[in-house]
C-alpha cells in the first residue's frame, strides 16, 4: 500500500495488528476523523512507525470500550457493512471496539497535510 493512497473501502492493505492508538481528532467542519497511531512497518516487523489513519465523510463515530490503563492496542480493522457509498468500519482493540461510517480511509505520514 502506498502512503496517501485512498483505498475506497478496500482496507485489506492497511496492516494494523498490534498497532497502538495514540489519539483521535474529529474535524466536524471537514467531516473527518484522524487517528494518530503507531503501526507495524509490515506484517513481519515489530518496529512501530507513526502514521495517521484518515477517515473521510464521517458520521456515527462511536466508542465501545471499557476503562483499561494505557493506549488501546489495535487488533483488527475491517469493513463490516456497506450501504451505497457508506461503509461501517470497525476497529477492534484490546479495550473493546470503535465504529464509524465513512466513504474512504487513507493511511498517511504523520506530517502530511490532510485537508
Secondary structure, DSSP 8 states (H G I E B T S, - for coil): --TT-B-TT--TT---TTEEEEEEEEETTTTEEEEEEEEESSTT---EEEEEEEEES-EEEEEEE---SS--EEEEEEEEEEETTEEEEEEEETTEEEEEEESEEEEEETTS---
